[in-house]
Each structure stands twice: as structure tokens, then as C-alpha cells.
Amino acid sequence: MQDDVAYILYLAIWNVWDGNRILQDHNGKHVFTTVYEADSFIPLARLVWLDDQLTQAANDETASKTNIEKLNELKQIALQNIGELEGLEEGQTLPPVANDEPPKHSQHQVYWYQNDHLGTPRELTSNHGDIAWEAVYQAWGNTVSVEWQEVAQAQEIKPIQLNAVEQSYLLQPHRFQGQIYDVETGLHYNRFRYYDPDAGRFISHDPIGLLGGDNHFQYTPNPVGWVDPYGLAKKKLGDCDDECEANKSKEIVLEAKSFESARNLALKKIGTLIPGTRSKQIGRLGMGKGKVTGFTGTTKNHNFVRLRLDYDPIKGTHFNVELGKGECAEKYAIKFPGDEKKFATLLKRNT
């Protein structure tokens, strides 16, 4: 009976979050820390720590303080690794892990992620290049095989022994971008929803209902080129990279016969907004300064949009439409007959 109780307690896992990403997994004996690529869910490295004092502290009155101290130590090492990765220039190699100085009472191992073009982990390798973990996936993310093996370490660091649960789940729980493998259900935690890799779809409907499209449970149209890190909106990889140069600083000028037809065309370009995301656009220059000139919002595909009434001597009265942000945004100027006087009259309607 004692063994059964110990086994149940051993499966208890504590997660430490950094914003909306899991930074650490702690099961009372080992602590697993993930280092991510900046501003993304793509994992770069996995740190595995073993500290006998963590097990002893579980039954100690100062357990909370001891665990916090350990987690802070891990966070510092994780931040140190992030700093080293961000400081590398093209052509440079990673510094040896032996340069790290972990606490003397702890031992640690560092594994490096080898990801595919989607950011899905395919392998974990040691600092010496040995494969410690590898997986073979089918198209929709279900694993055909997952293999783990102990790798040799430097003489001063003994290999950390992991049990079957730690090998299959804790060592590497990341799947598609933003997804964490749930060992109890076999599902993937995808922030706002759970994803079933066997079915290739979410198990709950889109939180925004019909605004998310006709298929409420769809993950992406094609798992080979699309991702959905939040479980909210699919994203095609490479869209901006492939088309950015074509869109950069390029404005498409269209003409309409009247104000009404220009407005309808502008609204058609924008599409359907998510309720509650529409905000007034206040002019900052010229005749429109301090006045309501249009609006900004977010579409059902979670894209930023802006519509603005404007006037200049070259294009005359027109609507500016922006789909997206930055250099990759699509920009339109939809002209309609009118002069400065008509522009001023239209502005008064908005106030």
C-alpha cells in the first residue's frame, strides 16, 4: 500500500508559468525547464535538474521556501541560456554547457531541441550531439513512435536516471506550436482548447462561434504549412516572408463612383469584425486632427484592420484601408468624387 501511495504522489506535477508559456515542470524530484525562442512557443532547450534536497524538502516545514529557492535558481540558468542564444551571431557556435555553474548541491543536464519547419520538436540532443529523445509523427500530430535513451555525460556529471513516465512525458511534452501533451488523456493542451491528434481536430468548438468559420472544430486546413499556437486562429507559415516585399510600402489605388460605393468596398475589404474589438480612429493631422476619421478592429481571423477617411491633393477624398500591421500590411486607397469641402462635411457626420 505504501508503494501505491508513493507512486501516486510521484505523479503529481507542478507547473511554473512565464506569461502564457510553461517555464518549468516539477514532480518533487526532478525539475524540467524549457527555454523558448523569443516571442514564440517554439522550444529551444530543455534543462533537467536533479536535487535530492527537493525530495527531502517535500516533508519539511520549510518546503515552500526551499522549492521557491530552487525554482529561482532554475530561472536564472534558463535566462542565462536565453542570453547566450540571443547573443550569438551568424556562424557562431553555442558555448559549452560546462561553462554554466549550477548550485553545488544540484546536478543538471541540458538537451537541445531539433525542430521541423513548423517548430514541432523532432529530436532532443545532448550537449555532445547524442540523441536523447526522438519522435515520428503522422501529419496531424499523433506520434507513431517516441524513443528515449540515456546519454553519456562528462565525468564530473553523472547521468540523471528518469523513470518511464518522466521519459515519455516530462522530458519532452511539446508537440505542435503552443501544444503540450497531456499524458492522462492523450490530448494536446492548446491554450484555449484541447486538440485531439488522432482526430486532427479540436474537441471543443471555436470560442467565437460562427465568426470563426463554418467548421467550429478545425485545427488548420493543412497541418504541413499551418499552425494555431493559441487554439484560436490558424496561421499560414511564410505568408509574410513570401509576400512582404510585394506588399511593402505598396498602396493599391481603387476608384469608386460615389461615397457610398467607396465605403461599401472598404467594408468588404475589411470583412467581419469580432464584436467588441471596434475602436474609434482619431485623426492626428490636417483637417481631421482631433476628429473621428474611422475605426480600427480585429477580424474573425484575428487580423488587425484600420479604415480611415482622408483627403490629399493628389488622391482627393478617399478611404484608407489597412489589413494587418507593419511592412507586410495590405494597403488600399479607395477614391471617390469630392474635394476638401466635401471631406469637411463628411467629418462632421462622424462627430
Secondary structure, DSSP 4 states (H G I P E B T S, - for coil): -HHHHHHHHHT--EEEEETTEEEEEE-SSEEEEEEE-TTSS-EEEEEEEE-HHHHHHTTSTTHHHHHHHHHHHHHHHHHHHHHHHHTPPTT--PPPGGG----TT-EEEEEEEEE-TTS-EEEEE-TTS-EEEEEEE-TTS-EEEEEE------TTSPPPP--HHIIIIIS--B-STT-EE-TTTS-EEETTEEEETTTTEESS--TTGGGG-S-TTB--S-TTTEE-TTSS--EETTHHHHHHHHHTT-EEEEE-SSHHHHHHHHHHHH-PBPTT--EEEEB-SGGGBTSEEEEEEEBTT--EEEEEEEEETTTEEEEEEEESSGGG-EEEEEE-S--HHHHHHHHHHH-
